[in-house]
Amino acid sequence: MNNHHWQQRKEAVIAKGMGNLAPVYITQAENMTLSDVEGNQYIDFASGIAVTNTGHSHPQIIDAVKRQLDQFSHTCAMVTPYPAFVELAEQLVERTPGSSAKKAIFLTTGAEAVENAVKIARAKTGRSGVIAFKGGFHGRTNLCMGLTGKVTPYKAGFGPFPNEIYHLPFPNACHGISQAHSLNALEDLFASTIEPARVAAIIFEPVQGEGGFYPAPPAWAQAIRRLCDQHGIVLICDEIQTGFARTGKLFATEYLGIEPDLMTLAKGIAGGFPLSAVVGKAEIMDAASPGGLGGTYAGSPLGCVAGLEVLKIIDKDNLCDKASAIGEVMKQQLEALQQSFPEITDIRQLGAMVAIELSDPVTHKPLSDLTKQLVQSAPQAGLILLSCGVRGNVIRLLPPLTADMDEIRLGLNRLRVLFEQLVK
């Protein structure tokens, strides 16, 4: 049975809202290579959307999960917990930025982490308002869609969303939005729409993910931190896509010179096993009453033992340094590609979180159709790519941090071939 056959079967039984970017059906994955039902192989520049930072099927993680499976797969950590549940929390509260005493909770998905961070902030402050940013992405549940600042495909047709959510412009030099413009908009919001004393939390991504890989400027983040301190607002950093060595630091917040009150973590936390977390200042984390946080599968034992191995691999293999080295190689090769194709109007790189923005070099109109063509044609060239951006004109590159440099270069050569075929 070939890929087309499986795609037909999928479309017959899976709702179209749960689409798939590439119509290829994977039977095996190892480090940076995916193999499908037809025996084709692909260089993976997606990593399951920044999940397999430690590579697909890392033997150290697989062995740990197999050992755990021999013991048990589930008890519910809120009924009878287990050592790995505590050990991973100990590691995270020690490693997340800032000197404050911290605590953690575990959940299953990134959206759950965001929802619970907002719950904790509201419990701590007794307030209801939440401020998020245009271009931000925080998940697909109703509250998270409300926080997300990108309509298509995440919000279109799904409203109404919860009230007391307010969106501000995110500083973005590429789109002409200055730090001052963003901060002035926040002050205007306080003056005209909601008083600071009614705001529970401000949430932002240190690097916007789905929004287009735009990094938060440190001076702006520090100004937001000061405003939160001034008004007693909880500052939440959403590190779901940026965490676990992806940006060249264990957490991207480390570049900003701030300590968030709460952090949401998921994706790369457990090497492909479903797990998420909220980590934050202990006095804030303890605001919720017992039973107010958690979930049946929250802090799965399989996810927790995998998470412990992820941290060991990051340390042992120096994956923060490896991410920076990968990013530099990618940036150099993409800059050479840009010389041939001026449609690449911007290259953004922080560690191995890399993006190219495609626009008409004369009119500056976003080339969303070309972006879509490149992503859809990539599997035929043996490559898996992802797009992003509010305007749909950004290709993001997220290779595993365990990738071989020759594979990285080969993947980028395949990307060049795609440009040569599709850009006229």
C-alpha positions in Angstrom: 0.0 0.0 0.0 1.5 3.3 -1.1 1.2 6.9 0.4 -1.7 7.7 -1.9 -3.6 4.7 -0.7 -3.1 5.7 3.0 -4.0 9.3 2.3 -7.3 8.1 0.8 -8.0 6.0 3.9 -7.1 8.9 6.1 -9.4 11.3 4.4 -12.3 8.8 4.7 -12.1 8.6 8.5 -10.2 11.7 9.8 -12.0 15.1 9.9 -10.5 17.5 7.3 -9.8 20.0 10.1 -7.0 17.7 11.2 -5.0 18.0 8.0 -1.5 16.8 7.2 1.1 18.9 5.5 2.8 16.1 3.7 0.9 13.1 2.2 3.7 10.7 3.3 3.2 7.9 5.8 6.1 7.2 8.0 7.2 3.7 9.1 10.5 4.5 10.7 12.4 7.5 11.9 16.0 7.8 13.1 17.7 11.0 14.1 17.1 13.3 11.1 15.8 10.7 8.6 12.2 9.7 8.0 11.3 6.6 5.9 7.8 6.1 4.5 5.7 3.1 3.4 7.2 3.2 -0.1 10.7 3.2 1.1 11.4 6.8 0.4 13.6 8.8 2.8 13.3 12.4 3.8 15.6 14.8 5.6 13.5 16.2 8.4 13.6 20.0 8.9 10.5 19.9 11.1 11.4 17.7 14.0 7.7 17.1 14.7 7.4 20.9 15.1 10.4 21.3 17.4 9.6 18.2 19.4 12.5 15.8 18.6 15.3 18.2 19.4 17.2 15.1 20.5 16.5 13.4 17.2 14.0 10.7 16.3 14.1 7.5 18.3 17.1 8.4 20.4 18.3 5.1 21.8 18.9 6.5 25.3 15.3 7.7 25.5 13.8 4.6 23.9 15.7 2.4 26.5 14.4 4.4 29.4 10.8 4.3 28.2 11.1 0.5 27.6 12.3 0.0 31.2 9.4 2.1 32.5 6.9 0.1 30.4 8.2 -3.1 32.0 7.2 -1.5 35.4 4.0 0.3 34.6 2.5 2.8 32.1 0.1 4.8 34.3 -1.2 5.2 37.8 -2.2 8.9 37.6 0.3 11.1 39.4 -2.5 12.8 41.3 -3.4 9.5 42.9 -0.2 7.6 43.4 2.9 9.5 42.0 6.3 8.0 41.2 10.0 9.0 41.5 10.4 10.3 37.9 7.6 12.7 38.4 9.5 14.4 41.3 12.9 14.0 39.8 12.0 15.8 36.5 10.4 18.6 38.5 13.5 19.0 40.6 15.6 19.3 37.4 13.3 21.9 35.8 12.9 24.2 38.8 16.7 24.2 39.1 17.4 24.9 35.4 14.8 27.5 34.4 16.0 31.1 34.5 16.1 33.2 37.6 17.1 32.8 41.2 13.6 32.7 42.8 12.4 29.5 44.5 10.3 27.6 42.0 7.7 24.9 41.7 6.3 23.0 38.7 3.3 21.1 37.5 3.1 18.6 34.7 0.4 18.3 32.1 0.1 16.6 28.7 0.0 19.3 25.9 1.3 22.8 25.3 -2.2 24.2 25.3 -2.9 22.6 28.7 0.2 24.3 30.0 -0.9 27.7 28.8 -4.4 27.3 30.2 -3.0 26.3 33.5 -0.6 29.2 33.6 -3.5 31.6 33.1 -5.5 29.8 35.8 -2.5 30.1 38.2 -2.1 33.8 37.4 -5.8 34.5 38.0 -5.7 32.5 41.3 -2.7 34.5 42.5 -4.0 37.9 41.5 -7.7 37.6 41.8 -7.9 39.4 38.4 -9.3 38.3 35.1 -7.7 40.2 32.2 -4.9 38.7 30.1 -2.8 40.5 27.5 -1.3 38.7 24.6 0.3 39.8 21.3 -0.5 39.8 17.6 1.3 37.0 15.8 1.5 34.9 19.0 0.4 31.3 19.1 -0.6 29.5 22.3 -2.7 26.5 21.3 -6.0 25.3 19.9 -8.3 25.1 22.9 -10.8 27.8 23.3 -8.9 30.0 25.7 -5.7 29.4 23.8 -7.3 30.4 20.5 -8.4 33.5 22.2 -4.8 34.3 23.2 -3.5 33.4 19.8 -2.9 36.4 17.5 -3.2 34.6 14.2 -6.6 34.0 12.6 -6.1 31.5 9.8 -6.3 28.6 10.3 -6.4 28.6 14.1 -9.3 30.9 14.9 -11.4 31.2 11.8 -15.0 29.9 12.4 -14.4 28.9 16.0 -15.6 31.9 18.0 -16.8 33.3 20.3 -13.7 33.3 22.4 -13.3 34.1 26.1 -13.6 37.8 27.0 -11.0 39.8 29.0 -8.3 39.0 26.4 -6.5 41.9 24.8 -4.0 41.8 21.9 -1.1 44.2 21.3 1.4 44.6 18.5 4.5 42.6 18.9 7.7 44.5 18.1 8.8 43.4 14.7 11.4 45.4 12.8 10.8 43.3 9.7 7.2 44.6 9.6 8.0 48.1 10.8 6.7 47.7 14.3 9.1 49.3 16.8 9.5 48.5 20.4 8.2 52.0 21.3 5.1 51.4 19.2 4.4 48.1 21.1 5.0 49.7 24.5 2.9 52.7 23.7 0.1 50.5 22.7 0.3 48.8 26.1 0.1 52.1 27.9 -2.8 53.1 25.7 -4.6 49.9 26.6 -4.2 50.7 30.2 -5.5 54.2 29.7 -8.4 53.4 27.4 -9.6 49.8 27.8 -8.6 48.0 31.0 -6.9 49.3 34.1 -3.7 47.5 35.1 -5.3 46.5 38.4 -7.7 44.2 36.5 -4.9 42.4 34.5 -3.8 39.0 35.8 -1.1 38.2 33.2 0.8 39.2 30.2 2.0 36.3 28.0 4.4 36.3 25.1 6.8 34.0 23.3 10.5 34.8 23.5 10.6 34.0 19.8 7.2 33.9 18.1 6.7 30.5 16.6 3.7 30.1 14.3 3.8 33.9 14.0 7.0 33.8 11.9 10.1 33.2 14.2 10.4 36.9 15.3 12.5 37.2 18.4 11.5 39.5 21.3 14.0 42.4 21.7 15.7 42.2 25.2 15.1 45.9 26.0 11.3 45.4 25.2 11.1 42.3 27.3 12.8 44.1 30.2 10.3 47.0 29.9 7.4 44.5 30.0 9.0 43.0 33.1 9.2 46.4 34.8 5.5 47.2 33.9 4.4 43.8 35.4 6.4 44.5 38.6 4.9 48.0 38.8 1.3 46.8 38.5 1.5 43.3 40.1 0.9 41.5 36.8 2.1 37.9 36.3 4.5 37.6 33.4 4.2 34.4 31.5 6.9 33.3 28.9 5.6 30.7 26.5 8.7 28.5 25.8 6.8 25.7 24.2 8.5 25.9 20.8 11.7 27.6 22.0 12.7 25.4 25.0 15.2 22.6 25.5 18.3 23.9 23.7 16.5 24.8 20.4 17.8 28.4 20.4 21.3 27.8 21.7 20.3 28.2 25.3 18.3 25.8 27.3 15.5 28.4 27.3 15.3 31.4 25.0 14.3 33.6 27.9 17.9 33.5 28.9 18.7 35.9 26.0 16.3 38.5 27.4 17.8 39.2 30.8 14.5 38.7 32.7 13.1 36.2 35.1 9.5 35.3 34.1 7.0 34.6 36.8 5.7 31.5 35.0 7.0 29.5 32.0 5.1 27.1 29.8 7.1 24.1 28.5 6.2 21.3 26.1 7.4 20.0 22.6 11.1 19.3 23.2 10.6 18.4 26.8 10.4 14.6 26.4 11.8 13.7 23.0 8.5 12.8 21.4 6.4 11.6 24.3 3.4 13.7 25.4 4.3 15.9 28.3 4.1 19.6 29.2 4.8 21.7 32.2 4.3 25.0 34.0 7.3 26.1 36.0 7.3 29.3 38.0 7.9 31.2 41.2 6.8 29.1 44.1 4.6 31.7 45.8 2.6 32.1 42.5 2.5 28.4 41.7 1.0 27.6 45.1 -1.9 30.0 44.6 -4.2 27.3 43.2 -5.8 25.0 45.8 -5.1 21.2 45.8 -7.1 19.5 43.0 -7.3 22.7 41.0 -4.4 21.8 38.7 -3.6 18.5 36.9 -5.2 16.0 34.7 -5.7 12.2 34.3 -2.6 11.8 32.1 -0.7 14.8 33.4 2.9 13.9 34.1 2.8 10.5 32.4 5.5 8.2 33.8 6.7 7.5 30.2 7.0 11.2 29.5 8.8 11.9 32.8 11.5 9.3 32.3 11.9 10.5 28.7 12.2 14.1 30.0 15.0 13.1 32.4 16.9 11.5 29.5 16.4 14.6 27.3 18.2 16.7 29.9 21.0 14.2 30.2 21.5 14.1 26.4 21.4 17.9 26.2 24.2 18.0 28.8 26.3 15.1 27.5 26.2 16.1 23.9 26.4 19.9 24.5 23.2 20.4 22.4 23.0 24.1 23.2 26.4 24.6 21.5 25.4 22.2 18.8 22.3 24.2 18.1 24.3 27.4 17.7 26.8 25.6 15.4 23.9 24.2 13.3 22.3 27.6 13.1 25.5 29.3 11.9 25.9 26.7 9.1 22.3 27.1 8.0 22.5 30.9 8.1 25.7 30.9 5.9 24.1 28.6 3.3 20.8 30.5 3.3 22.7 33.8 2.8 24.3 32.2 -0.3 20.8 31.1 -1.4 19.6 34.7 -0.9 22.2 36.0 -3.3 20.6 34.0 -6.1 17.0 34.5 -4.9 16.2 38.0 -3.7 12.7 36.8 -2.9 14.3 35.8 0.4 13.9 39.2 2.0 14.9 38.2 5.6 16.8 35.4 7.3 16.3 35.0 11.1 18.4 32.6 13.2 18.6 32.0 16.9 20.4 28.8 17.6 18.8 26.2 15.4 15.5 28.1 15.2 15.9 29.4 11.6 13.4 31.1 9.2 13.4 32.7 5.8 10.8 35.3 4.8 9.7 35.4 1.2 8.5 38.7 -0.3 8.5 40.4 -3.6 11.9 42.2 -3.6 10.3 45.3 -5.4 6.8 45.6 -3.9 7.5 43.8 -0.6 4.2 41.9 -1.0 4.4 38.6 0.9 4.8 35.6 -1.4 2.5 33.2 0.4 1.7 31.2 -2.7 5.4 30.6 -3.4 5.9 29.6 0.3 3.0 27.1 0.0 4.5 25.7 -3.2 7.9 25.2 -1.7 6.5 23.4 1.4 4.1 21.2 -0.6 6.8 20.3 -3.2 9.5 19.5 -0.6 8.7 15.8 0.0 9.3 15.1 -3.7 12.8 16.5 -3.2 13.2 14.3 -0.1 12.7 17.1 2.4 10.2 18.0 5.1 9.6 21.7 5.6 7.2 23.8 7.6 5.7 27.2 6.9 4.5 29.8 9.4 3.9 33.6 9.7 0.8 35.7 10.0 1.1 36.4 6.2 1.9 32.8 5.4 5.2 33.7 3.8 7.8 32.2 6.2 9.6 28.9 5.9 10.9 27.6 9.3 13.7 25.2 9.6 13.9 23.1 12.8 16.4 20.2 12.3 17.1 17.9 15.2 20.0 19.2 17.3 21.7 15.8 17.0 21.9 16.1 13.2 25.1 15.6 11.3 26.3 18.7 9.6 26.6 16.9 6.3 22.9 16.1 6.5 22.1 19.7 7.3 24.1 20.8 4.2 22.4 18.2 2.0 19.0 19.3 3.2 19.8 22.9 2.3 21.1 21.8 -1.1 17.7 20.2 -1.7 16.1 23.4 -0.7 18.2 25.3 -3.3 17.0 22.8 -6.0 13.4 23.5 -5.0 14.0 27.3 -5.4 15.6 26.7 -8.8 12.6 24.7 -9.9 9.8 27.0 -8.6 11.1 30.5 -8.6 11.0 32.0 -12.1 
